[in-house]
Amino acid sequence: MKFKTFSRWPLKLQMAWVFSVLLVGVTSVLSLAWLSLMVPRIERAAATSLQIVAGNAARVFSDGLHERSRQIELLANTEIMWSGGLDTGDVRRVLELSQVSTPDHKWIGVASMDGIVRSATGGLLVGQDVRMRPWFPGGAKGTYVGDVHPAKLLAALLPPLASGEPIRFVDFAAPVHVDGRIVGVLTAHGSWDWARQVIDALLPPNAKELGLAAFLFDRDGNMIYAPDGQTERYVSEGQRLPDLKSGKQIRLEGDIVAAVMPWKDGHEYLTAVVRLPARSAVSDLGWHVVTTIPVKVAFAEVRSAALLVLGLGVVACCLAAWLAWLAAGRLSEHLSVISSAAYNVTHGQPGAQIPVLRSSSDVHRLSSSLQNMTERLQHVNEQTEKLVEERTRALEAATRELANLASTDPLTGLLNRRGFEPQWQKGLAFAQRAGHPISALMVDIDHFKKVNDTYGHAAGDDVIRYLSRLLAERLRGTDVVSRFGGEEFAAMLPDTDAQSALLVAQTLVDAMAAKPLPVVGMVTISVGVSTRLATDTGSVDLLAQADAALYSAKRAGRNRAVAWSPALAASAAQNVMT
């Protein structure tokens, strides 16, 4: 019945209807085919960018926790500082200087083993009993890093935060040893505002405009940081650590990169989760960095492309229907040709395109319009691919720049400890595989604290810069030099045996002592040397051995180079026991 009704239509109307339906089908297939190719690529690019931001933040937090715990541990192990007692003027001055060097430490104090605070920055809590605070028993047992907690004793003594959030701390503690005995516990309360500073530094300037946000969750899945002082709100809403397996997953090479997930605020976000890498058992708190961006922002390009394709399809269909109405009398003989060409284009056959037919002006216009539509769709495809590639390159460049800044010491231009460690591991692995010797140098400026105290930190910085230039000039281009921290430098010498390494170290000692420096005068250095021979098997900690040799050089009078040996290790162990 329906076919009889259709057969009574005028030929122009029949052809216009048939041709319109055909073009709608062709356009839809082309659009769906294009979207099926581009949408996953755009989604993966957005997910990868989000995961990179989370991964960078996770590494910065992990390094920060480890370095702060090591800083407190080293300060606690400086026995000469505590030998006169825990409440001397020197102790108070060192604590104040330590706080200046790490402004995030809002309070640094030392308590005796009876739990009474003996010295502290600003004199806060001196004389109070802190035995019930978790850091005290934890720090008495060994190096301790506590999870985020609200301020207790210091809440009323410190100024409130600008964000209005309650003051929270991350505690770092270590036992104080004097003559082999634990005489107290040194602790630093790191302000949790550090989390905001790290995240603000890593996110792009337009993060708020995009809705890009970063969160922190603890080992148990509880939120411990949200941007803009919204932590309490998210916690009250019951927001927990997202499980990417429960969302719409976006994978790359089989791994889950991110997922589209609903959050407790009622919105959907593209979400990436990265656990902080463990730098040490002490500083591994099991935190996770979670980055989010609203789905409508993350996939804005997908919607724009879809609307563009739809608009072009609608325009093309309307134009084709109008041309079919005008050229119905002659269009039928060319319908099969155009349909066949459209089929080839839809299936992506190489060189396939809509032919331009010239049997009449109407047919010519119709076939030209279809060809233009196909070319525009292909052009849109090419432009979108180019846009994705450009943004991916920009993101990779920004990531490389961020990695360079994170691995370079700003004072000397040398690698910092974070940048040195991957180079060291790579060089050590190559030496082990190739059976080549490799040596490590640990270099320390003698009496550097005296230089700073006497001539000021600007003069101390000049000494550090001079030593960094000396190392760069005297060592080979294949050697790797870094400022390990403070006045301490480390160097990796590939293909260098023990005798050659010691000779290089002595050359550095002699060169440093040979030239008095402006303002400061003569400055000397001590160098520790350790070597892994080509015949060695098993794993050894060359940096620890070089560090032990360095301290042996210090004990032997400074201004010298000392190579590590089993006898030196035995002597060091004897010194510790006595």
KAWOCOR-V208262 format. One record per helix or strand. SS is the DSSP state (A for helix, B for strand). FROM is the first residue (numbers start at 1). LEN is the number of residues. If there is no record, write none. Layout:
SS;FROM;LEN / SS;FROM;LEN
This chain:
A;2;6 / A;11;66 / A;79;4 / A;89;13 / B;105;8 / B;116;5 / A;121;3 / B;129;1 / A;134;8 / B;144;2 / B;149;2 / B;168;11 / B;181;11 / A;193;10 / A;207;4 / B;213;5 / B;222;4 / A;227;3 / A;231;6 / B;240;1 / A;244;3 / B;248;5 / B;255;8 / B;268;8 / B;288;7 / A;295;4 / A;300;27 / A;328;19 / A;361;47 / B;408;1 / B;415;1 / A;417;18 / B;438;8 / A;448;8 / A;457;18 / B;480;6 / B;488;7 / A;498;17 / B;517;1 / B;521;1 / B;525;8 / A;542;14 / B;561;3 / A;566;12
